[in-house]
Amino acid sequence: MKIAHLILTRRFAGSERYAVELANVQARAGHEVHFILCRSAAENRPDAIAHRLDAKVRITRVPDLFRRWHARRAIARIAPEVSHAHLSGACRALHGASNAGLRVATLHIHYKPAQHARLDALIAIAPWQLAAIPLPLREHSAQIDNWTLPSSASESARERIRAAHGISPSAFLFGALGRCEPGKGFDVLIEAWKRAGLPKERARLAIVGQGTAWKVLRHAAPADVLMPGFVTDTRDWLEAFDAFVSPARREPFGLVLLEAMNARLPILASASDGAKHLAAQIGTPLFPIDDADALAARLRELYEAHPPRRDYGMSRFDITARSAEIEAFYRRELKR
């Protein structure tokens, strides 16, 4: 099958990870896979996108200026059987594309008529997204879970990261990971951390990631809160943590929660849509969104308990199985 993925953002984050990992596994399975992205997403920097693609994936770089128009031209040249869009710009690029074949989008956030109504089929990553899709298009939609790739930390990652940032080997390190933007709720975490009043020499907090709100968060956070910005070795940082915190206001699925489970970390999570979908796997009560007092209480409880790492049932989130499910969805919709 000839498949073209489109994503027209510049920096690597959760939705970009989904698109890249799906393209890679499809190419390794023998499909002819094309990946259309902006030239700026192929720059030589750690948070770019292109360098993460498998050598078997055929990359098309389009100019950032008038990117949607250039993406449509690229689609017309490739003439795929399936064009799979990710996020707003890519979805809009498919609206006027010729020779696009089946036009599919993954709902990385939620259904938006201006982006999705004119496409042929949709993939929801969580059940709650389906209700907003109009019935005619919902009949051409499927809910398919996200996934996480098996991974392990590099040798001595915990000791190396803690030593580099002045964190005692015996300190209990709470960690959050994600793009620094309002929807992630890191401002609530910082406020809860202040209210929790944990002993500074024995408890630490790290917020790992960059984004538009990073400077505001850094200004609001106490000096002992570690904020290293964007990192490439996220699995190593998870190894350095003792517990994972997701204070998100909006988390459609929660790929980062799967990554924390893969690292076997105890999890504190707000009652976002994604966390509610994964609540059975998380196994601990969710705290209310935007409730700094409730989160502060949970931080104190977890610190006092010092829970060990634990195993989660992860077979449901296997990429090979989910990729096969997506391929079956493509084939079903192509026949229809």
Secondary structure, DSSP 4 states (H G I P E B T S, - for coil): -EEEEE---SS--HHHHHHHHHHHHHHHTT-EEEEEEEGGGGSSSTT-SGGGS-TTSEEEEE-STTHHHHHHHHHHHH--SEEEEESHHHHHHHHT-SS--EEEEEESS---HHHHTTSSEEEESSGGGGGGS-HHHHTTEEE---------PPTTHHHHHHHHTT--TTSEEEEEES--SGGG-HHHHHHHHHHH---TTTEEEEEE---TTHHHHHHHS-TTSEEEE--S-HHHHHHH-SEEEE--S--SS-HHHHHHHHTT--EEEB--HHHHHTHHHH-SPPBPTT-HHHHHHHHHHHHHH-PPP-----GGG-HHHHHHHHHHHHHHHHH-
